[in-house]
Structures are given as structure tokens and as C-alpha cells.
Amino acid sequence: YKRQAPRSLPSGIVTDAQHHELTGADPAGAAAFDAVVAALARLDGDAGRRALTLAAAAPGLLMAQVAAAAAGLVGPEAELGDAAAAALDRVLMLVPGATPREAGHVAALAAWAAGDIAGAAAGWGEVAAQWPRDLLALTLAQHADGLAGNRADLRRRLRHALPHWPAGLAGRDLMMGLLAYGLAETDDCNWAEEAGREALAADPGNGWAAHAVLHALENAGRHDEALAWLEASRAAWAANPRLARHHQAHRAARLATTDPRAATAAYDRGVAAGPGAGTADLIDATGVAWRLWLAGIDMRQRAGTLAMLWDLRLKGLSLI
């Protein structure tokens, strides 16, 4: 992914690719931060781990600590842990030197850490409203809005930001991928498909944009095209275990209505949750299992496994 180099202002202030000041950054750190934000916006499979690595390497770069501490909002729950907790601790120590924009991120992050998903969504949404080119705020707000059920905000925040992202601005394709998902989830399917394809034309590896196009096709009732899109876009998402499993769940859910036995095979091969499964994986597996049960497939043994994994998950445990 090609980005404009972060600019150093005459005062020595270093900025990100969209020209926001970054407290504690040098040009190399800013470039690395831009790469982490791009990975989070694309939902790259290693995005969370990359955020944690940068945070450890650049302990004084405040926004790197924010990205690492919030990585679990975008990535699998396994991305949380001691490293993310350490990043959160560093955020709190660096707060006195934060800019107003960065302070807004910290407030949203504090809500997220306290389990207040709605508060986190509102906080990152406020940052995005005041600084509409803040790609990390747009990304985190979108995922928090999804978890909080803020359907209208999935669309509203990105539509507000769109006029501030002219063609040629670094990261526009990433913003268009986010916009595509927000539009797809609010049934503006034609525009969602257009925005997602624009994002993918600039960066064929944007898994989130590919996911948005899939949702747009499905929500428009174009199910055969959606199945074909899963294959056509495989290069954008196949390397991401979480997104690959989710897309296989999409495929199996559709097949459950036309070929239940093929759907069952797809479930067993790529959807069934296993030891250490995160919440998103369990939700996908449960949704497909229910559809297979409705289609007349005997799911008793598989459902028993799911029930055990859900019980462990809700207790904060796993089999590994």
C-alpha cells in the first residue's frame, strides 16, 4: 500500500499520513503507525499483532499505544492480553502530553476498557466528527458501532467524513472500504458495492472492502453473485483466519437453503468452532448450525460442542 510520507512541520512536529499531529513520533514511527492503521482498516489478519509490536518498539508514541490497546476491538479476542494491557498503561502515562484529538481517543479507549461499548463508539465518533480524516477513529468507531448496534451511525459517520477525503488523499481507499461496509449494513447496496469496488481497485488486498461488497450483494438479494464474489475476492481475505472463517460461514449459510448436505460439509470443514474460539467465531458457527437444523440436519452432537464452547467462553476460559 503506497502512502504519502508523513510531513514534518517547521516546528519539528511529525504527523500521520492525513496530517494529524502525533505526540512522541519521529518520521519512522509515524510511517509505521500509518501502516498499522491501514492494517486495522483492512482487517488484516496480523493487524493486532503489528499494533502490539509497534507499541512495544515505540513506547513514547501515544497513538501507537492507543492502536495496540484497542486492537481487540478489531482483531480476535486473543489479541488482548498482557501486551495490550501494557499499552493501555502507557497510554495513561502519556496523556498529559496529548493533543485534543489524541485525548479524545484516550477517552474512547477508557470507555472501551471499562466495557462501555456505546460510550466507546460515541467517543471515537466524536473524534471522527471533529477530525473526519482520522482513519483510526473512523475504523474503531465503525467496529464499536457494530458491537453496540448503532446501525444508523455505521452510515452517518462515514458519510460525514466522505467530503473531507478527496481523490489522491492518502488512505482514501481505506476510508471507502469503511464507507462500503456502513452503506451495506444500512441497505444502500448499490452505493456500497461501488464504494467497495473502488477501494479494491486501489488495493486488491483490502479484506474489509471485499467483505463489504459481499454484504452488499447478499443484502440486495443477489445470492448467486455473492457466492461467486466469495471466490473472486478470495485473495483479499484468505490469509486472514478470522475473515476466512466468517466468509465460509456466509457460504455455508447460503448453501443451507439449497444444498444442506454440502452446507454441512462446509460447516465441518471451515466454520465449526474449536478450542480457543473467540466470540465472533462462535456466533458464526451458531448461526450456521441453526440454519442447518432448520434444513433438517441432525445437529445434536455439533450443538453440544457449541454449548460447551459457549459456556467456557462466557466464563472467560477456553480449551487451550
PANUTI-96629 format. One record per residue (C-alpha): residue number from 1; residue in one letter; x, z, y. Coordinates in nm, 4 decimals. Layout:
! residues N
@k->NUM	r->A	X->X	Z->Z	Y->Y $
...
This chain:
! residues 320
@k->1	r->Y	X->0.0000	Z->0.0000	Y->0.0000 $
@k->2	r->K	X->0.1515	Z->-0.1120	Y->0.3302 $
@k->3	r->R	X->0.1239	Z->0.1203	Y->0.6274 $
@k->4	r->Q	X->0.2388	Z->0.1142	Y->0.9835 $
@k->5	r->A	X->0.5306	Z->0.3520	Y->1.0314 $
@k->6	r->P	X->0.4344	Z->0.6859	Y->1.1887 $
@k->7	r->R	X->0.5341	Z->0.6806	Y->1.5517 $
@k->8	r->S	X->0.7477	Z->0.9410	Y->1.7247 $
@k->9	r->L	X->0.6250	Z->1.0142	Y->2.0756 $
@k->10	r->P	X->0.8758	Z->1.0593	Y->2.3603 $
@k->11	r->S	X->0.8367	Z->1.4358	Y->2.3272 $
@k->12	r->G	X->0.9522	Z->1.4197	Y->1.9652 $
@k->13	r->I	X->0.6026	Z->1.4722	Y->1.8252 $
@k->14	r->V	X->0.5554	Z->1.2977	Y->1.4925 $
@k->15	r->T	X->0.2171	Z->1.1546	Y->1.3940 $
@k->16	r->D	X->0.0431	Z->1.0192	Y->1.0887 $
@k->17	r->A	X->-0.0384	Z->0.6501	Y->1.0449 $
@k->18	r->Q	X->-0.3519	Z->0.6877	Y->1.2586 $
@k->19	r->H	X->-0.1531	Z->0.8613	Y->1.5351 $
@k->20	r->H	X->-0.2632	Z->1.2233	Y->1.4902 $
@k->21	r->E	X->-0.0012	Z->1.4860	Y->1.5635 $
@k->22	r->L	X->0.1433	Z->1.6525	Y->1.2532 $
@k->23	r->T	X->0.2760	Z->2.0040	Y->1.3007 $
@k->24	r->G	X->0.6067	Z->2.0596	Y->1.1235 $
@k->25	r->A	X->0.6628	Z->1.6943	Y->1.0334 $
@k->26	r->D	X->0.9612	Z->1.4663	Y->1.0542 $
@k->27	r->P	X->0.9163	Z->1.0874	Y->1.0113 $
@k->28	r->A	X->0.9904	Z->1.1010	Y->0.6380 $
@k->29	r->G	X->0.7454	Z->1.3858	Y->0.5863 $
@k->30	r->A	X->0.4785	Z->1.2016	Y->0.7841 $
@k->31	r->A	X->0.5241	Z->0.8896	Y->0.5718 $
@k->32	r->A	X->0.4979	Z->1.0977	Y->0.2542 $
@k->33	r->F	X->0.1850	Z->1.2668	Y->0.3896 $
@k->34	r->D	X->0.0269	Z->0.9273	Y->0.4626 $
@k->35	r->A	X->0.0946	Z->0.8257	Y->0.1025 $
@k->36	r->V	X->-0.0702	Z->1.1433	Y->-0.0284 $
@k->37	r->V	X->-0.3787	Z->1.0909	Y->0.1897 $
@k->38	r->A	X->-0.4046	Z->0.7312	Y->0.0683 $
@k->39	r->A	X->-0.3848	Z->0.8517	Y->-0.2930 $
@k->40	r->L	X->-0.6611	Z->1.1063	Y->-0.2326 $
@k->41	r->A	X->-0.8818	Z->0.8473	Y->-0.0609 $
@k->42	r->R	X->-0.8343	Z->0.6048	Y->-0.3513 $
@k->43	r->L	X->-0.8869	Z->0.8851	Y->-0.6049 $
@k->44	r->D	X->-0.5567	Z->0.8013	Y->-0.7735 $
@k->45	r->G	X->-0.5063	Z->0.9867	Y->-1.0984 $
@k->46	r->D	X->-0.1924	Z->1.1616	Y->-0.9722 $
@k->47	r->A	X->-0.3172	Z->1.2312	Y->-0.6190 $
@k->48	r->G	X->-0.3483	Z->1.6053	Y->-0.6600 $
@k->49	r->R	X->-0.0097	Z->1.6411	Y->-0.8238 $
@k->50	r->R	X->0.1521	Z->1.4329	Y->-0.5492 $
@k->51	r->A	X->-0.0078	Z->1.6536	Y->-0.2848 $
@k->52	r->L	X->0.1277	Z->1.9649	Y->-0.4530 $
@k->53	r->T	X->0.4751	Z->1.8113	Y->-0.4845 $
@k->54	r->L	X->0.4888	Z->1.7234	Y->-0.1135 $
@k->55	r->A	X->0.3645	Z->2.0686	Y->-0.0157 $
@k->56	r->A	X->0.6450	Z->2.2313	Y->-0.2119 $
@k->57	r->A	X->0.9048	Z->1.9941	Y->-0.0671 $
@k->58	r->A	X->0.7854	Z->2.0302	Y->0.2943 $
@k->59	r->P	X->0.6691	Z->2.3926	Y->0.3345 $
@k->60	r->G	X->0.6526	Z->2.3652	Y->0.7137 $
@k->61	r->L	X->0.4306	Z->2.0551	Y->0.7195 $
@k->62	r->L	X->0.0917	Z->2.2128	Y->0.7806 $
@k->63	r->M	X->-0.1268	Z->1.9180	Y->0.6839 $
@k->64	r->A	X->0.0647	Z->1.8720	Y->0.3597 $
@k->65	r->Q	X->-0.0301	Z->2.2295	Y->0.2722 $
@k->66	r->V	X->-0.3945	Z->2.1583	Y->0.3596 $
@k->67	r->A	X->-0.3980	Z->1.8476	Y->0.1398 $
@k->68	r->A	X->-0.2442	Z->2.0379	Y->-0.1513 $
@k->69	r->A	X->-0.4754	Z->2.3364	Y->-0.1211 $
@k->70	r->A	X->-0.7799	Z->2.1073	Y->-0.1059 $
@k->71	r->A	X->-0.6640	Z->1.8736	Y->-0.3843 $
@k->72	r->G	X->-0.9010	Z->2.0330	Y->-0.6345 $
@k->73	r->L	X->-1.1957	Z->1.9121	Y->-0.4258 $
@k->74	r->V	X->-1.0966	Z->1.5525	Y->-0.5010 $
@k->75	r->G	X->-0.8971	Z->1.5793	Y->-0.8230 $
@k->76	r->P	X->-0.9683	Z->1.7503	Y->-1.1525 $
@k->77	r->E	X->-1.0101	Z->2.1252	Y->-1.1511 $
@k->78	r->A	X->-0.6758	Z->2.1505	Y->-1.3327 $
@k->79	r->E	X->-0.5102	Z->2.0581	Y->-1.0035 $
@k->80	r->L	X->-0.5985	Z->2.4063	Y->-0.8832 $
@k->81	r->G	X->-0.3764	Z->2.6914	Y->-0.9786 $
@k->82	r->D	X->-0.0708	Z->2.8773	Y->-0.8611 $
@k->83	r->A	X->0.0751	Z->2.5795	Y->-0.6708 $
@k->84	r->A	X->-0.2487	Z->2.5195	Y->-0.4790 $
@k->85	r->A	X->-0.2798	Z->2.8913	Y->-0.4081 $
@k->86	r->A	X->0.0762	Z->2.8927	Y->-0.2727 $
@k->87	r->A	X->-0.0122	Z->2.6011	Y->-0.0463 $
@k->88	r->L	X->-0.3132	Z->2.7942	Y->0.0832 $
@k->89	r->D	X->-0.0882	Z->3.0911	Y->0.1579 $
@k->90	r->R	X->0.1471	Z->2.8655	Y->0.3537 $
@k->91	r->V	X->-0.1474	Z->2.7227	Y->0.5489 $
@k->92	r->L	X->-0.2399	Z->3.0701	Y->0.6676 $
@k->93	r->M	X->0.1171	Z->3.1407	Y->0.7765 $
@k->94	r->L	X->0.1376	Z->2.8118	Y->0.9707 $
@k->95	r->V	X->-0.1975	Z->2.8453	Y->1.1504 $
@k->96	r->P	X->-0.0550	Z->2.9869	Y->1.4783 $
@k->97	r->G	X->0.1177	Z->2.6550	Y->1.5490 $
@k->98	r->A	X->-0.1770	Z->2.4325	Y->1.4555 $
@k->99	r->T	X->-0.3327	Z->2.1730	Y->1.6836 $
@k->100	r->P	X->-0.7104	Z->2.1935	Y->1.7383 $
@k->101	r->R	X->-0.7612	Z->1.9172	Y->1.4798 $
@k->102	r->E	X->-0.5458	Z->2.0958	Y->1.2254 $
@k->103	r->A	X->-0.7212	Z->2.4246	Y->1.2980 $
@k->104	r->G	X->-1.0484	Z->2.2530	Y->1.2104 $
@k->105	r->H	X->-0.9018	Z->2.1538	Y->0.8749 $
@k->106	r->V	X->-0.7906	Z->2.5106	Y->0.8149 $
@k->107	r->A	X->-1.1386	Z->2.6466	Y->0.8919 $
@k->108	r->A	X->-1.2969	Z->2.3984	Y->0.6497 $
@k->109	r->L	X->-1.0365	Z->2.4816	Y->0.3883 $
@k->110	r->A	X->-1.1089	Z->2.8542	Y->0.4275 $
@k->111	r->A	X->-1.4768	Z->2.7848	Y->0.3581 $
@k->112	r->W	X->-1.3845	Z->2.5787	Y->0.0516 $
@k->113	r->A	X->-1.1541	Z->2.8540	Y->-0.0789 $
@k->114	r->A	X->-1.4365	Z->3.1063	Y->-0.0330 $
@k->115	r->G	X->-1.6744	Z->2.8939	Y->-0.2385 $
@k->116	r->D	X->-1.8801	Z->2.7831	Y->0.0627 $
@k->117	r->I	X->-1.9066	Z->2.4122	Y->-0.0165 $
@k->118	r->A	X->-2.1706	Z->2.3473	Y->0.2509 $
@k->119	r->G	X->-1.9517	Z->2.5202	Y->0.5090 $
@k->120	r->A	X->-1.6503	Z->2.3159	Y->0.3998 $
@k->121	r->A	X->-1.8487	Z->1.9930	Y->0.4281 $
@k->122	r->A	X->-1.9690	Z->2.0884	Y->0.7753 $
@k->123	r->G	X->-1.6163	Z->2.1865	Y->0.8799 $
@k->124	r->W	X->-1.4478	Z->1.8664	Y->0.7681 $
@k->125	r->G	X->-1.7438	Z->1.6729	Y->0.9030 $
@k->126	r->E	X->-1.6874	Z->1.8284	Y->1.2457 $
@k->127	r->V	X->-1.3199	Z->1.7302	Y->1.2346 $
@k->128	r->A	X->-1.4207	Z->1.3756	Y->1.1447 $
@k->129	r->A	X->-1.6763	Z->1.3687	Y->1.4243 $
@k->130	r->Q	X->-1.4159	Z->1.4652	Y->1.6845 $
@k->131	r->W	X->-1.1284	Z->1.2672	Y->1.5311 $
@k->132	r->P	X->-1.3009	Z->0.9782	Y->1.3499 $
@k->133	r->R	X->-0.9704	Z->0.8255	Y->1.2390 $
@k->134	r->D	X->-0.8758	Z->1.1366	Y->1.0436 $
@k->135	r->L	X->-0.8691	Z->0.9870	Y->0.6959 $
@k->136	r->L	X->-0.8135	Z->1.3178	Y->0.5175 $
@k->137	r->A	X->-1.1114	Z->1.4759	Y->0.6946 $
@k->138	r->L	X->-1.3326	Z->1.1791	Y->0.6027 $
@k->139	r->T	X->-1.2181	Z->1.1967	Y->0.2403 $
@k->140	r->L	X->-1.2637	Z->1.5703	Y->0.1988 $
@k->141	r->A	X->-1.5964	Z->1.5703	Y->0.3850 $
@k->142	r->Q	X->-1.7272	Z->1.2990	Y->0.1537 $
@k->143	r->H	X->-1.6412	Z->1.4894	Y->-0.1628 $
@k->144	r->A	X->-1.7727	Z->1.8170	Y->-0.0205 $
@k->145	r->D	X->-2.0931	Z->1.6435	Y->0.0918 $
@k->146	r->G	X->-2.1362	Z->1.5101	Y->-0.2609 $
@k->147	r->L	X->-2.0986	Z->1.8555	Y->-0.4131 $
@k->148	r->A	X->-2.3281	Z->2.0117	Y->-0.1543 $
@k->149	r->G	X->-2.5969	Z->1.7454	Y->-0.1970 $
@k->150	r->N	X->-2.5686	Z->1.6245	Y->0.1631 $
@k->151	r->R	X->-2.6869	Z->1.2746	Y->0.0781 $
@k->152	r->A	X->-2.7551	Z->1.1587	Y->0.4339 $
@k->153	r->D	X->-2.4156	Z->1.2781	Y->0.5533 $
@k->154	r->L	X->-2.2388	Z->1.0640	Y->0.2945 $
@k->155	r->R	X->-2.3547	Z->0.7682	Y->0.5025 $
@k->156	r->R	X->-2.3744	Z->0.9162	Y->0.8507 $
@k->157	r->R	X->-2.0165	Z->1.0391	Y->0.8795 $
@k->158	r->L	X->-1.8633	Z->0.7067	Y->0.7777 $
@k->159	r->R	X->-2.0986	Z->0.5001	Y->0.9927 $
@k->160	r->H	X->-1.9974	Z->0.7147	Y->1.2896 $
@k->161	r->A	X->-1.6308	Z->0.6535	Y->1.2113 $
@k->162	r->L	X->-1.6530	Z->0.2774	Y->1.1487 $
@k->163	r->P	X->-1.6316	Z->0.1587	Y->1.5145 $
@k->164	r->H	X->-1.3057	Z->0.3535	Y->1.5502 $
@k->165	r->W	X->-1.1368	Z->0.1610	Y->1.2677 $
@k->166	r->P	X->-1.0681	Z->-0.1926	Y->1.3936 $
@k->167	r->A	X->-0.9224	Z->-0.4595	Y->1.1678 $
@k->168	r->G	X->-0.5495	Z->-0.4117	Y->1.1367 $
@k->169	r->L	X->-0.5505	Z->-0.0342	Y->1.1785 $
@k->170	r->A	X->-0.3511	Z->0.1329	Y->0.9025 $
@k->171	r->G	X->-0.5858	Z->0.2744	Y->0.6412 $
@k->172	r->R	X->-0.8940	Z->0.0694	Y->0.7331 $
@k->173	r->D	X->-0.9272	Z->-0.0469	Y->0.3723 $
@k->174	r->L	X->-0.9281	Z->0.3152	Y->0.2557 $
@k->175	r->M	X->-1.1962	Z->0.4041	Y->0.5084 $
@k->176	r->M	X->-1.4002	Z->0.1035	Y->0.3892 $
@k->177	r->G	X->-1.3808	Z->0.2345	Y->0.0333 $
@k->178	r->L	X->-1.5202	Z->0.5670	Y->0.1510 $
@k->179	r->L	X->-1.7890	Z->0.3879	Y->0.3533 $
@k->180	r->A	X->-1.8838	Z->0.1791	Y->0.0492 $
@k->181	r->Y	X->-1.9476	Z->0.4917	Y->-0.1570 $
@k->182	r->G	X->-2.1533	Z->0.6548	Y->0.1180 $
@k->183	r->L	X->-2.3654	Z->0.3423	Y->0.1511 $
@k->184	r->A	X->-2.4113	Z->0.3045	Y->-0.2243 $
@k->185	r->E	X->-2.5301	Z->0.6643	Y->-0.2560 $
@k->186	r->T	X->-2.7908	Z->0.6064	Y->0.0154 $
@k->187	r->D	X->-2.9156	Z->0.2791	Y->-0.1364 $
@k->188	r->D	X->-2.7700	Z->0.0396	Y->0.1204 $
@k->189	r->C	X->-2.6432	Z->-0.1556	Y->-0.1765 $
@k->190	r->N	X->-2.5631	Z->-0.4937	Y->-0.0206 $
@k->191	r->W	X->-2.3508	Z->-0.3464	Y->0.2563 $
@k->192	r->A	X->-2.1912	Z->-0.1073	Y->0.0086 $
@k->193	r->E	X->-2.0848	Z->-0.3941	Y->-0.2138 $
@k->194	r->E	X->-1.9496	Z->-0.5860	Y->0.0853 $
@k->195	r->A	X->-1.7512	Z->-0.2866	Y->0.2119 $
@k->196	r->G	X->-1.6147	Z->-0.2066	Y->-0.1329 $
@k->197	r->R	X->-1.5028	Z->-0.5622	Y->-0.1938 $
@k->198	r->E	X->-1.3324	Z->-0.5684	Y->0.1474 $
@k->199	r->A	X->-1.1400	Z->-0.2544	Y->0.0511 $
@k->200	r->L	X->-1.0390	Z->-0.4036	Y->-0.2831 $
@k->201	r->A	X->-0.9311	Z->-0.7334	Y->-0.1258 $
@k->202	r->A	X->-0.6754	Z->-0.5356	Y->0.0773 $
@k->203	r->D	X->-0.5798	Z->-0.3002	Y->-0.2088 $
@k->204	r->P	X->-0.6857	Z->-0.4004	Y->-0.5628 $
@k->205	r->G	X->-0.5776	Z->-0.0571	Y->-0.6853 $
@k->206	r->N	X->-0.8432	Z->0.1326	Y->-0.4898 $
@k->207	r->G	X->-1.0313	Z->0.3031	Y->-0.7703 $
@k->208	r->W	X->-1.2782	Z->0.4748	Y->-0.5373 $
@k->209	r->A	X->-1.3798	Z->0.1407	Y->-0.3855 $
@k->210	r->A	X->-1.4249	Z->-0.0063	Y->-0.7335 $
@k->211	r->H	X->-1.6389	Z->0.2944	Y->-0.8211 $
@k->212	r->A	X->-1.8473	Z->0.2413	Y->-0.5081 $
@k->213	r->V	X->-1.9161	Z->-0.1228	Y->-0.5972 $
@k->214	r->L	X->-2.0253	Z->-0.0112	Y->-0.9446 $
@k->215	r->H	X->-2.2729	Z->0.2349	Y->-0.7920 $
@k->216	r->A	X->-2.3995	Z->-0.0324	Y->-0.5523 $
@k->217	r->L	X->-2.4687	Z->-0.2759	Y->-0.8371 $
@k->218	r->E	X->-2.6375	Z->-0.0126	Y->-1.0511 $
@k->219	r->N	X->-2.8491	Z->0.1241	Y->-0.7678 $
@k->220	r->A	X->-2.9623	Z->-0.2299	Y->-0.6882 $
@k->221	r->G	X->-3.0812	Z->-0.2705	Y->-1.0476 $
@k->222	r->R	X->-2.8136	Z->-0.5330	Y->-1.1234 $
@k->223	r->H	X->-2.7182	Z->-0.3689	Y->-1.4512 $
@k->224	r->D	X->-2.5652	Z->-0.6671	Y->-1.6296 $
@k->225	r->E	X->-2.3458	Z->-0.7328	Y->-1.3255 $
@k->226	r->A	X->-2.2493	Z->-0.3664	Y->-1.3215 $
@k->227	r->L	X->-2.1296	Z->-0.3835	Y->-1.6835 $
@k->228	r->A	X->-1.9338	Z->-0.6992	Y->-1.6028 $
@k->229	r->W	X->-1.7854	Z->-0.5262	Y->-1.2974 $
@k->230	r->L	X->-1.6581	Z->-0.2421	Y->-1.5128 $
@k->231	r->E	X->-1.4424	Z->-0.4907	Y->-1.6993 $
@k->232	r->A	X->-1.3448	Z->-0.6960	Y->-1.3939 $
@k->233	r->S	X->-1.2306	Z->-0.3891	Y->-1.1993 $
@k->234	r->R	X->-1.0531	Z->-0.2149	Y->-1.4873 $
@k->235	r->A	X->-0.7092	Z->-0.2479	Y->-1.3255 $
@k->236	r->A	X->-0.8283	Z->-0.0347	Y->-1.0319 $
@k->237	r->W	X->-0.9346	Z->0.2652	Y->-1.2407 $
@k->238	r->A	X->-0.7982	Z->0.2505	Y->-1.5943 $
@k->239	r->A	X->-0.4842	Z->0.4522	Y->-1.5107 $
@k->240	r->N	X->-0.6918	Z->0.7425	Y->-1.3755 $
@k->241	r->P	X->-0.8155	Z->0.9531	Y->-1.6705 $
@k->242	r->R	X->-1.0965	Z->1.1139	Y->-1.4724 $
@k->243	r->L	X->-1.2284	Z->0.7876	Y->-1.3276 $
@k->244	r->A	X->-1.1822	Z->0.6056	Y->-1.6587 $
@k->245	r->R	X->-1.3898	Z->0.8683	Y->-1.8405 $
@k->246	r->H	X->-1.6567	Z->0.8549	Y->-1.5704 $
@k->247	r->H	X->-1.6763	Z->0.4759	Y->-1.5852 $
@k->248	r->Q	X->-1.7023	Z->0.4874	Y->-1.9628 $
@k->249	r->A	X->-1.9933	Z->0.7282	Y->-1.9105 $
@k->250	r->H	X->-2.1585	Z->0.4709	Y->-1.6841 $
@k->251	r->R	X->-2.1160	Z->0.2100	Y->-1.9569 $
@k->252	r->A	X->-2.2461	Z->0.4348	Y->-2.2340 $
@k->253	r->A	X->-2.5473	Z->0.5442	Y->-2.0274 $
@k->254	r->R	X->-2.6464	Z->0.1819	Y->-1.9756 $
@k->255	r->L	X->-2.5923	Z->0.0890	Y->-2.3400 $
@k->256	r->A	X->-2.8135	Z->0.3819	Y->-2.4448 $
@k->257	r->T	X->-3.1140	Z->0.1840	Y->-2.3221 $
@k->258	r->T	X->-3.0206	Z->-0.1399	Y->-2.5018 $
@k->259	r->D	X->-2.7915	Z->-0.0565	Y->-2.7962 $
@k->260	r->P	X->-2.7956	Z->0.3158	Y->-2.8776 $
@k->261	r->R	X->-2.5522	Z->0.2870	Y->-3.1673 $
@k->262	r->A	X->-2.2954	Z->0.1084	Y->-2.9526 $
@k->263	r->A	X->-2.3560	Z->0.3696	Y->-2.6845 $
@k->264	r->T	X->-2.2955	Z->0.6474	Y->-2.9374 $
@k->265	r->A	X->-1.9660	Z->0.4886	Y->-3.0376 $
@k->266	r->A	X->-1.8712	Z->0.4604	Y->-2.6705 $
@k->267	r->Y	X->-1.9620	Z->0.8260	Y->-2.6206 $
@k->268	r->D	X->-1.7479	Z->0.9417	Y->-2.9119 $
@k->269	r->R	X->-1.4580	Z->0.7199	Y->-2.8090 $
@k->270	r->G	X->-1.4359	Z->0.7837	Y->-2.4359 $
@k->271	r->V	X->-1.6992	Z->1.0205	Y->-2.2968 $
@k->272	r->A	X->-1.7285	Z->1.3245	Y->-2.5254 $
@k->273	r->A	X->-1.5724	Z->1.6278	Y->-2.3591 $
@k->274	r->G	X->-1.2879	Z->1.8038	Y->-2.5332 $
@k->275	r->P	X->-1.0726	Z->2.1149	Y->-2.4943 $
@k->276	r->G	X->-0.9901	Z->2.1848	Y->-2.1321 $
@k->277	r->A	X->-1.2691	Z->1.9608	Y->-1.9999 $
@k->278	r->G	X->-1.3492	Z->2.0039	Y->-1.6329 $
@k->279	r->T	X->-1.6942	Z->2.0328	Y->-1.4828 $
@k->280	r->A	X->-1.7168	Z->1.6633	Y->-1.3909 $
@k->281	r->D	X->-1.6309	Z->1.5620	Y->-1.7483 $
@k->282	r->L	X->-1.8928	Z->1.7995	Y->-1.8886 $
@k->283	r->I	X->-2.1580	Z->1.6659	Y->-1.6511 $
@k->284	r->D	X->-2.0840	Z->1.3082	Y->-1.7586 $
@k->285	r->A	X->-2.0884	Z->1.3951	Y->-2.1274 $
@k->286	r->T	X->-2.4108	Z->1.5928	Y->-2.0958 $
@k->287	r->G	X->-2.5874	Z->1.3134	Y->-1.9085 $
@k->288	r->V	X->-2.4955	Z->1.0529	Y->-2.1692 $
@k->289	r->A	X->-2.5770	Z->1.2881	Y->-2.4585 $
@k->290	r->W	X->-2.9246	Z->1.3435	Y->-2.3154 $
@k->291	r->R	X->-2.9822	Z->0.9674	Y->-2.2877 $
@k->292	r->L	X->-2.8708	Z->0.9186	Y->-2.6465 $
@k->293	r->W	X->-3.1065	Z->1.1927	Y->-2.7615 $
@k->294	r->L	X->-3.3927	Z->1.0194	Y->-2.5769 $
@k->295	r->A	X->-3.2936	Z->0.6997	Y->-2.7587 $
@k->296	r->G	X->-3.3392	Z->0.8752	Y->-3.0953 $
@k->297	r->I	X->-2.9783	Z->0.9534	Y->-3.1822 $
@k->298	r->D	X->-2.9170	Z->1.2821	Y->-3.3661 $
@k->299	r->M	X->-2.7065	Z->1.4710	Y->-3.1105 $
@k->300	r->R	X->-2.7319	Z->1.8219	Y->-3.2558 $
@k->301	r->Q	X->-2.3668	Z->1.8597	Y->-3.3531 $
@k->302	r->R	X->-2.2403	Z->1.6982	Y->-3.0341 $
@k->303	r->A	X->-2.4772	Z->1.9092	Y->-2.8256 $
@k->304	r->G	X->-2.3473	Z->2.2229	Y->-2.9944 $
@k->305	r->T	X->-1.9933	Z->2.1301	Y->-2.8950 $
@k->306	r->L	X->-2.1069	Z->2.0667	Y->-2.5387 $
@k->307	r->A	X->-2.2866	Z->2.4007	Y->-2.5240 $
@k->308	r->M	X->-1.9714	Z->2.5810	Y->-2.6369 $
@k->309	r->L	X->-1.7568	Z->2.3990	Y->-2.3787 $
@k->310	r->W	X->-2.0074	Z->2.4712	Y->-2.1005 $
@k->311	r->D	X->-2.0098	Z->2.8389	Y->-2.1961 $
@k->312	r->L	X->-1.6314	Z->2.8517	Y->-2.1785 $
@k->313	r->R	X->-1.6286	Z->2.6604	Y->-1.8507 $
@k->314	r->L	X->-1.8781	Z->2.8918	Y->-1.6857 $
@k->315	r->K	X->-1.6666	Z->3.1881	Y->-1.7946 $
@k->316	r->G	X->-1.3566	Z->3.0252	Y->-1.6450 $
@k->317	r->L	X->-1.1996	Z->2.9664	Y->-1.9869 $
@k->318	r->S	X->-1.1003	Z->2.6674	Y->-2.1992 $
@k->319	r->L	X->-0.9767	Z->2.5890	Y->-2.5493 $
@k->320	r->I	X->-0.6225	Z->2.5135	Y->-2.4263 $
